[in-house]
Amino acid sequence: MAGPRAAVEAALQSMRAALPAGPVEALRNAAVRLSGLLSSGGSEAANAAMDSGCLELLVDAAHAHLGNAELQRWLLSVLGNVAERCGDAAAAAAVRAGAVA
């Protein structure tokens, strides 16, 4: 069975495949899956997400679908999980990615 890193990378790949104009449902499903993985996978999953460019991808998805409140909620859930587990590194990456000013 694949570990958290492989599962996180698979979810992020699904998100990448759905951007920029892919179906919102695909992005939402990937964000829901990623949120669950980060909740259950702890620091290993969060570090895998950070290493895989998760924050930049979240910002791109959020900007591409500003009008979809449900997708925004799931993207923020993922961002919150990463920030909680990666602390200052996640905050600095979020600023660089444009998620916060």
VORO-784728 format. One record per residue (C-alpha): z, y, x. Coordinates in pm, whole numbers, plus 32768, in hexadecimal, padded with zeros to 4 digits. Layout:
# residues N
<zavo><w>Z</w><v>Y</v><u>X</u></zavo>
...
***
This chain:
# residues 101
<zavo><w>8000</w><v>8000</v><u>8000</u></zavo>
<zavo><w>7FA7</w><v>8159</v><u>8083</u></zavo>
<zavo><w>80BC</w><v>8245</v><u>80E6</u></zavo>
<zavo><w>80F6</w><v>83A6</v><u>8068</u></zavo>
<zavo><w>8008</w><v>843F</v><u>8166</u></zavo>
<zavo><w>7EDC</w><v>8373</v><u>80EE</u></zavo>
<zavo><w>7F2F</w><v>83B3</v><u>7F81</u></zavo>
<zavo><w>7F53</w><v>852A</v><u>7FBB</u></zavo>
<zavo><w>7E0C</w><v>8538</v><u>807B</u></zavo>
<zavo><w>7D5B</w><v>847B</v><u>7F61</u></zavo>
<zavo><w>7DDE</w><v>8572</v><u>7E5D</u></zavo>
<zavo><w>7D73</w><v>869A</v><u>7F32</u></zavo>
<zavo><w>7C1B</w><v>8601</v><u>7F60</u></zavo>
<zavo><w>7BFB</w><v>85E9</v><u>7DE5</u></zavo>
<zavo><w>7C4F</w><v>875B</v><u>7DCD</u></zavo>
<zavo><w>7B52</w><v>87B6</v><u>7EDB</u></zavo>
<zavo><w>7A44</w><v>86F1</v><u>7E26</u></zavo>
<zavo><w>7A84</w><v>87B5</v><u>7CE6</u></zavo>
<zavo><w>7A68</w><v>890C</v><u>7D88</u></zavo>
<zavo><w>79D9</w><v>8A09</v><u>7D60</u></zavo>
<zavo><w>793C</w><v>89C9</v><u>7C0C</u></zavo>
<zavo><w>79A6</w><v>8868</v><u>7BBB</u></zavo>
<zavo><w>7A57</w><v>8802</v><u>7A7E</u></zavo>
<zavo><w>7BAD</w><v>889C</v><u>7A49</u></zavo>
<zavo><w>7C2E</w><v>874A</v><u>79D1</u></zavo>
<zavo><w>7BE7</w><v>86B1</v><u>7B27</u></zavo>
<zavo><w>7CA9</w><v>87C6</v><u>7BD3</u></zavo>
<zavo><w>7DC7</w><v>87A9</v><u>7ADC</u></zavo>
<zavo><w>7DDA</w><v>8630</v><u>7B03</u></zavo>
<zavo><w>7DDF</w><v>864F</v><u>7C7D</u></zavo>
<zavo><w>7EEA</w><v>875E</v><u>7C6E</u></zavo>
<zavo><w>7FC1</w><v>868B</v><u>7B84</u></zavo>
<zavo><w>7F9D</w><v>8561</v><u>7C6E</u></zavo>
<zavo><w>7FEA</w><v>8638</v><u>7D9D</u></zavo>
<zavo><w>811C</w><v>86D0</v><u>7CF7</u></zavo>
<zavo><w>81A5</w><v>8576</v><u>7CAE</u></zavo>
<zavo><w>815E</w><v>84FE</v><u>7E0D</u></zavo>
<zavo><w>820F</w><v>8629</v><u>7EA2</u></zavo>
<zavo><w>8338</w><v>85FC</v><u>7DBA</u></zavo>
<zavo><w>8363</w><v>8490</v><u>7E17</u></zavo>
<zavo><w>82DC</w><v>8490</v><u>7F7C</u></zavo>
<zavo><w>83C7</w><v>8590</v><u>8010</u></zavo>
<zavo><w>838B</w><v>8633</v><u>815E</u></zavo>
<zavo><w>8287</w><v>8537</v><u>81CF</u></zavo>
<zavo><w>81A8</w><v>8587</v><u>80A6</u></zavo>
<zavo><w>81E1</w><v>86FE</v><u>80C7</u></zavo>
<zavo><w>818E</w><v>86FB</v><u>8239</u></zavo>
<zavo><w>8054</w><v>8633</v><u>81F0</u></zavo>
<zavo><w>7FF0</w><v>8739</v><u>80EF</u></zavo>
<zavo><w>802B</w><v>8854</v><u>81E5</u></zavo>
<zavo><w>7F6A</w><v>879E</v><u>82F7</u></zavo>
<zavo><w>7E46</w><v>8769</v><u>820A</u></zavo>
<zavo><w>7E1B</w><v>88D6</v><u>81AA</u></zavo>
<zavo><w>7EC0</w><v>88B5</v><u>8057</u></zavo>
<zavo><w>7F25</w><v>8A20</v><u>8031</u></zavo>
<zavo><w>7DCA</w><v>8AAC</v><u>806F</u></zavo>
<zavo><w>7D3F</w><v>89B1</v><u>7F77</u></zavo>
<zavo><w>7E42</w><v>8A13</v><u>7E71</u></zavo>
<zavo><w>7DEA</w><v>8B82</v><u>7E98</u></zavo>
<zavo><w>7C76</w><v>8B38</v><u>7E7A</u></zavo>
<zavo><w>7CB0</w><v>8A6A</v><u>7D3F</u></zavo>
<zavo><w>7D93</w><v>8B74</v><u>7CA8</u></zavo>
<zavo><w>7C97</w><v>8C88</v><u>7CE9</u></zavo>
<zavo><w>7B78</w><v>8BB8</v><u>7C61</u></zavo>
<zavo><w>7C2E</w><v>8B7B</v><u>7B17</u></zavo>
<zavo><w>7D07</w><v>8CAA</v><u>7AD6</u></zavo>
<zavo><w>7CE4</w><v>8C83</v><u>795D</u></zavo>
<zavo><w>7D6D</w><v>8B21</v><u>7948</u></zavo>
<zavo><w>7EE7</w><v>8B37</v><u>791A</u></zavo>
<zavo><w>7F21</w><v>89BF</v><u>7927</u></zavo>
<zavo><w>7E6A</w><v>899A</v><u>7A72</u></zavo>
<zavo><w>7F25</w><v>8AC8</v><u>7AFC</u></zavo>
<zavo><w>806F</w><v>8A26</v><u>7A9A</u></zavo>
<zavo><w>801F</w><v>88E3</v><u>7B52</u></zavo>
<zavo><w>7F9F</w><v>899A</v><u>7C85</u></zavo>
<zavo><w>80E4</w><v>8A62</v><u>7C91</u></zavo>
<zavo><w>81A8</w><v>891F</v><u>7C6D</u></zavo>
<zavo><w>80FB</w><v>8897</v><u>7DA1</u></zavo>
<zavo><w>8131</w><v>89DC</v><u>7E5D</u></zavo>
<zavo><w>82A2</w><v>89D8</v><u>7DFF</u></zavo>
<zavo><w>82CD</w><v>8871</v><u>7E74</u></zavo>
<zavo><w>822C</w><v>88BC</v><u>7FC3</u></zavo>
<zavo><w>82F7</w><v>89FB</v><u>7FEF</u></zavo>
<zavo><w>843B</w><v>8949</v><u>7F9B</u></zavo>
<zavo><w>8401</w><v>8838</v><u>809B</u></zavo>
<zavo><w>8353</w><v>88FA</v><u>81B1</u></zavo>
<zavo><w>8414</w><v>8A42</v><u>819D</u></zavo>
<zavo><w>83A7</w><v>8B5B</v><u>8283</u></zavo>
<zavo><w>826D</w><v>8AA4</v><u>82F6</u></zavo>
<zavo><w>81F5</w><v>8A8D</v><u>818E</u></zavo>
<zavo><w>824C</w><v>8BF7</v><u>8149</u></zavo>
<zavo><w>8189</w><v>8C6E</v><u>8278</u></zavo>
<zavo><w>805F</w><v>8B93</v><u>821C</u></zavo>
<zavo><w>8069</w><v>8C11</v><u>80B3</u></zavo>
<zavo><w>8055</w><v>8D77</v><u>812C</u></zavo>
<zavo><w>7F33</w><v>8D22</v><u>8216</u></zavo>
<zavo><w>7E80</w><v>8C6E</v><u>80F9</u></zavo>
<zavo><w>7EA9</w><v>8D99</v><u>8013</u></zavo>
<zavo><w>7F93</w><v>8CF3</v><u>7F19</u></zavo>
<zavo><w>8094</w><v>8E06</v><u>7F43</u></zavo>
<zavo><w>8092</w><v>8F5E</v><u>7FDD</u></zavo>
***
